[in-house]
Amino acid sequence: MKSGYKIDAPKKHSQEKVFRAITDVYRDEGGKPTSHQESLATPVERAERLLKGRAEGGDKQALFLLGQLYYYEGRYEEAERVFDGLKDSDPRALFQLAVMYYDGLGTAMDQARAVDYMRRVVQRNNPEAGSIRYTALYHIGIAYLEGYGVQQSNTEAESYWLLAADEGNPRACVKAQSSLGMFYSRPETQDLKRAFFWHSEACGNGSLESQGALGIMYLYGQGIQQDPKAAIECLKEAAERGNVYAQAHLAAYYYHRKLYSRAAALAKRITNYDDIAAIAMVTDCLPEYVIKGVAIALFYYARCLELGKGVPQSKEKAWQYFTKVGTHIQMYVNVCLFGCVSDPSKTSCRHWHRLTGILINQIKFCLTHLPEIAT
């Protein structure tokens, strides 16, 4: 998918909740294997048997958790059967079905049906809906932004994200708040003051991506008065929490402050990041921004090597790192066009030049503006 957005369940946190809930059920049952065969079973097998037993006794929560267990184990057809049986009474099951139809997990891909199911989740008023309604609104916004299952519309995407963000409510969808910050930073929908507002709301509610974005906005005076001190505080905190884009801009800032050893050390560390998808998942940051961060770090580390700034001079090594910038440009294009880090068989020449220009201009922007800020 384009733009790094993907309709999907928030797997890392949801999976932890599922297994916590299963553990609670298991503890209620005494927490000990009931037979020699049971003692030899894996934790997943024991959880499955336990949940099946509770579900057969009419426990709807246990049945939903069983579906979740199947989902996270990649047993999508079994998960679909469970969720389909619950979809009329449990909005969480309806939401998971929408995710599965959207991505074609265990069933034929049907994005229009996925969006319809998300709308039905939003219309539910029962207690089980909870925060899942905000998440559904956010995902409908993604569908409109990308034009999947619905007619593409920036206006509709904005409207659904505003509903999901709920004026900065910390119980609403923080991802929608951060996405609005990104939305108002795009050239075609640019409103930097609103971008700053929504990144501030999201950052206050824990968004790592928005914390890095705020640092960069303070650094360059985008949507707010330029404030290098506030910028560095934001960038350092975001960098410590794992935001690769913030780390890269911090390395660039150090370079232009002539803190070459610090710049080289940080940039070199970033250049060793190779599992973009895993970093994006763990940090909950868009993969294209992880790639952009690594590309910027590669460029600045190459400059340090080329000029012997903070590291022993080596033009041969510098050239190797400059070459890697090109590899990351290709990765950036792939993520923006195809929603994946892997190398696709076809890449539109027109899109290649446009997206390559975006990333190169990002590096040029650092080179042009950071020296002014650093003085």
PEUR-V867614 format. One record per backbone hydrogen bond with DSSP energy under -1.0 kcal/mol. NH is the residue of the N-H (numbers start at 0). CO is the residue of the C=O. E is the energy in kcal/mol with one decimal. If there is no record, write none. Layout:
NH CO E
NH CO E
This chain:
4 1 -1.3
10 8 -2.0
13 9 -2.4
14 10 -3.1
15 11 -1.5
16 12 -2.0
17 13 -2.6
18 14 -2.4
19 15 -1.9
20 16 -2.6
21 17 -2.4
22 18 -2.1
23 19 -2.1
24 20 -2.1
25 21 -2.8
26 22 -2.6
27 23 -2.0
28 24 -1.3
29 26 -1.6
30 25 -1.9
38 34 -1.9
39 35 -1.1
45 41 -2.5
46 42 -2.5
47 43 -2.7
48 44 -2.3
49 45 -2.4
50 46 -2.8
51 47 -2.5
52 48 -2.2
53 49 -2.1
54 50 -2.9
55 51 -2.6
57 54 -2.0
58 53 -1.9
62 58 -1.8
63 59 -2.4
64 60 -2.5
65 61 -1.9
66 62 -2.0
67 63 -2.3
68 64 -2.5
69 65 -2.3
70 66 -2.3
71 67 -2.7
72 68 -1.3
73 70 -1.4
74 69 -2.8
75 73 -1.4
78 74 -2.1
79 75 -2.9
80 76 -1.8
81 77 -1.8
82 78 -2.8
83 79 -2.9
84 80 -1.5
86 82 -1.3
88 85 -1.9
89 85 -2.7
93 89 -1.7
94 90 -2.3
95 91 -2.1
96 92 -2.2
97 93 -2.0
98 94 -2.1
99 95 -2.2
100 96 -2.7
101 97 -2.4
102 98 -2.1
104 99 -2.3
109 100 -2.5
113 109 -2.0
114 110 -2.3
115 111 -2.1
116 112 -2.7
117 113 -2.1
118 114 -2.3
119 115 -1.9
120 116 -1.9
121 117 -2.0
122 118 -1.6
123 120 -1.1
128 125 -1.9
131 128 -1.9
132 129 -1.2
134 130 -1.8
135 131 -2.4
136 132 -2.3
137 133 -2.1
138 134 -2.2
139 135 -2.3
140 136 -2.0
141 137 -1.8
142 138 -2.2
143 139 -2.1
144 140 -2.4
145 141 -2.5
146 142 -1.8
147 142 -1.8
152 143 -2.1
156 152 -2.2
157 153 -2.6
158 154 -2.2
159 155 -2.5
160 156 -2.3
161 157 -2.3
162 158 -1.8
163 159 -2.4
164 160 -2.5
165 161 -1.5
167 164 -1.2
168 165 -1.6
171 168 -1.8
172 163 -2.3
176 172 -1.5
177 173 -2.4
178 174 -2.4
179 175 -2.1
180 176 -1.4
181 177 -1.8
182 178 -3.1
183 179 -2.5
184 181 -1.3
185 182 -1.0
190 183 -3.2
194 190 -2.3
195 191 -2.6
196 192 -2.1
197 193 -2.5
198 194 -2.4
199 195 -2.2
200 196 -2.2
201 197 -2.6
202 198 -2.7
203 199 -2.4
204 200 -1.0
205 202 -1.9
206 201 -2.7
210 206 -1.4
211 207 -1.9
212 208 -2.1
213 209 -2.6
214 210 -1.7
215 211 -1.8
216 212 -2.3
217 213 -2.7
218 214 -2.1
219 215 -2.1
220 216 -1.1
221 216 -2.3
226 217 -2.1
230 226 -2.5
231 227 -2.6
232 228 -1.9
233 229 -2.4
234 230 -3.0
235 231 -2.7
236 232 -2.1
237 233 -2.8
238 234 -2.8
239 235 -2.5
240 236 -1.4
241 238 -1.3
242 237 -2.6
246 242 -2.1
247 243 -2.4
248 244 -2.0
249 245 -2.1
250 246 -2.2
251 247 -2.3
252 248 -2.2
253 249 -2.5
254 250 -2.1
255 251 -2.1
256 252 -1.3
257 254 -1.5
258 253 -2.8
259 257 -1.3
262 258 -2.6
263 259 -3.2
264 260 -2.2
265 261 -2.2
266 262 -2.8
267 263 -2.6
268 264 -1.7
269 265 -2.0
270 266 -2.1
272 269 -2.1
275 273 -1.2
278 274 -2.3
279 275 -2.7
280 276 -2.1
281 277 -2.7
282 278 -2.5
283 279 -1.3
284 279 -1.1
288 285 -1.1
289 285 -1.4
290 286 -2.5
291 287 -2.2
292 288 -2.0
293 289 -2.2
294 290 -2.7
295 291 -2.4
296 292 -2.2
297 293 -2.7
298 294 -2.1
299 295 -2.3
300 296 -2.6
301 297 -2.2
302 298 -2.1
303 299 -2.1
304 300 -2.2
305 301 -2.7
306 302 -2.3
307 303 -1.1
308 303 -2.2
313 304 -2.3
317 313 -2.3
318 314 -2.2
319 315 -1.5
320 316 -2.0
321 317 -2.6
322 318 -2.3
323 319 -1.4
324 320 -1.1
326 322 -1.1
327 323 -2.0
328 324 -1.8
329 325 -1.9
330 326 -1.9
331 327 -2.4
332 328 -2.3
333 329 -2.4
334 330 -2.3
335 331 -2.3
336 332 -2.5
337 333 -3.0
338 334 -1.5
351 347 -2.9
352 348 -2.3
353 349 -2.0
354 350 -2.9
355 351 -2.6
356 352 -2.0
357 353 -1.5
358 354 -1.9
359 355 -2.6
360 356 -2.6
361 357 -1.5
362 358 -1.6
363 359 -2.5
364 360 -2.6
365 361 -1.8
366 362 -2.2
367 363 -2.4
368 364 -2.8
369 365 -1.8
372 368 -1.8
373 369 -2.7
